[in-house]
């Protein structure tokens, strides 16, 4: 292997690191300069020098622990003297660009400042901040004497323990030191259970915190299904197999038919709106940027995902504008399906599923705040009690909060003459009503009578 020089990204890399830090101590500047100088050296890989390169990698890995130990020591000193402009973790995140690990480093630093044997292990690169943060979190419920006794036993063995082995050892120690706390901990774990989800860049990120028994059962079922779907040579990682298993489990539950309806009254599903023009382009596999498929969370789908939906999903046609449009193959297929009436007059009071789907396409969500259709109820703009009809032209989607507010005359909905199907103008215009027009509360009515 030939020399691989590292090109400098700037003429003064040390100066870049020290930007905005005029009071940085001289000894820290020397450390940074040494690291930068080493980073600028070429990596020499000649015959028989493989161990040299590997040893250098391991040494730098240990040096990271040494640097973090010193960083933690200085953070604790600054915190003790109350000279930080932010909390220690916030300082690392805001000023040093840390995205993960800041809280763990602070926990490790606070623990090692009280127990020199742990500080020695950290400063000599034998243990990581991740190991020490695990210990710090585990000993929080213990008395000082119990913590000291546990660390005296643990310290000589800590460098040889993997993260998994350390977690098990700490749990066993806590069970022995606090036998009466097991039930209380179980209660706390139960209250901590959660599943959160965020949507970003075409993906939905799910984080789950489950009690031990249920969590292990879930993982066992997940891994069994992942193994059953394994195909030789598919090249999938364990994480990808588990993701496929979660999707399969969800599809099986939805297909079973006995899940409760969603809050909007529709069957559990992910409703994606695809315009007819866009659907025809996808079917013909043509390039182009049209009106992409939109999920309830507002994410746009690529052609492959839309093509899958058109193949495997349940398609419901909703006519929003059929003027001067030739009947294409896909449009003809939709027209040949069983159309459902969207104007029911006074024959029924509750909107049908077909009407809800049409409202979701037309209104996109709450007419006032924009919450997605799944979180909305159907509102008669002209009240049913006042002779209103269950026709699509007299219905609107409103979330619960604004449905109640409209019924209290705090908002007014009027047909928007500027509305055009597929345009940016909403079907309804919404106007806040002056307080003088609000419906009186029941207590006010009673007092007036």
Order of alpha helices (4+ residues) and beta strands (2+ residues): alpha-alpha-alpha-alpha-alpha-alpha-alpha-alpha-alpha-alpha-beta-beta-alpha-alpha-alpha-alpha-alpha-alpha-beta-beta-alpha-beta-beta-alpha
